[in-house]
Amino acid sequence: MEIRDKVVVVTGGAMGIGEAMCRRFAEESPAAIVVVDREQERAESVAADIGGLAIRADVTVEADIIHVVKKTEAQYGRIDLFCSNAGIISSDEPGWTAASCPNETWQKSWEVHVMAHVYAARAALPGMLKRKEGYFLNTSSAAGLLNQIGSAPYSTTKHAAVGFAESLAITHGDDGIRVSLLCPQAVRTQMVAGNEDGSASVDGIMEPAELAEIVVQGLKEDRFLILPHPEVKTYFQRKASDYERWIQGMRRFRQKVFNPGGSTI
């Protein structure tokens, strides 16, 4: 997909990866960019800088996403690209077992990392299917292909996000709907602040602007899997080729890098 003359929606667009994508997309002469975030003032600031539209929304509330889609379609006539990007981080506190997080943490991760993508597709698909064209960019994580040491809720829900993106691509690829899945490792955002030495940063921490450039190129190539950190492909292949060995290797890696109560990114 070429961003030029396209109507683009980005959730989590007020900061971090989402903000970087909004700013980079703006350089491609889109028809419109809609900056969606819970942080109204920050969304308005980004939108003002790029000539976009800010809409306040909580991605875990389906009515908010429906409002975003309806308002965008009413104002611009369509949505060409919906970037479902919002994310949160958690750890395995308080007990640091794989099941010790409270239900509230699991539920919030599920709502942000999985249902937000479902809500976006549910709201935007009808218009796209009617036109027989549309594009979803869903942000997951390298943790969705591999794992996140120290955060079972994050790992599990990011895996589910991968599964949903696959379903979206498989089910609607013949309907003119294209899908890309963004799976970065550590990116210099608020999510890694204070955890720069964590497990996900062993291959370096990428700047948001660098990631956004890779996203633009991935969209132009219509790639399903966009891997800003190329090492992830190798790790993923190793996992698929010898699952038992990969699990053993991850256990050794955990012993080497993980400090319960400290870094979990």
Secondary structure, DSSP 8 states (H G I E B T S, - for coil): ---TT-EEEEETTTSHHHHHHHHHHHTT--SEEEEEES-HHHHHHHHHHHT-EEEE--TT-HHHHHHHHHHHHHHHS--SEEEE--------TTTTSTT-S-HHHHHHHHIIIIIHHHHHHHHHHHHHHHHT-EEEEEE--HHHHS--TT-HHHHHHHHHHHHHHHHHHHHHGGGTEEEEEE--S-BSSTTTTT-TTSGGGTT--B-HHHHHHHHHHHHHTT-SEE-SSTHHHHHHHHHHH-HHHHHHHHHHHHHHH--TTS---
